């Protein structure tokens, strides 16, 4: 009877010292988004990719990735990670693979100019030989309606023998507006014009001299 008790104590002691087991935690996984640039022009595209890194292992392409944009008015992203810029601004692109996600910030700037918009000064009426009250104002827009800042617009009298006070060439300011000097009408009654130009684009302002 005593030997049976000793045997039980011995077995219990062995189990307490070495019979348990521990599980090492799995290495953390991270998802990284990469793209050729962090700034893009409106109307252009960038191809993004998502890579998964587990612990110290080399990155591998993420699978079953879901892409999304924090502001679809600024940028959109396709199911395969193609980013398209629209309105100027910044937005976050998110990629998620399983429970792991990553974030990428993209900035959109205006694209190529497509339109000169006559913001103010068109269609004025004044006495012949007088100086019109309002200056001429142009806004340069890209295909998505973004305003271009710091671009030079040139104004020149086209018909009517009037004159323009400086500046004849002026940049679009922080509001996106290029403002001419004062327009003095020519000596004859009728329609008179000034042409604003930016690279290959132009817009014609008309005024009526009475």
Secondary structure, 3 states (H helix, E strand, C coil): CHHHHHHHHHHHHHHHHHCCCCCCCCCCEEEEEECCCCEEECCCEEECEEEEEECCCCCEECCCEEEEECCCCCEEECCCCEEEECCCEEEEEEEEECCEEEEEEEEEECCCEEEEEEEECCCEEECCCCECCCCCEEEEEECCCCECCCCEEEEEEEECCCEECCCCEEECCCCCEEECCCEECCCCCEEEEEEEEECCEEEEEEEEEC
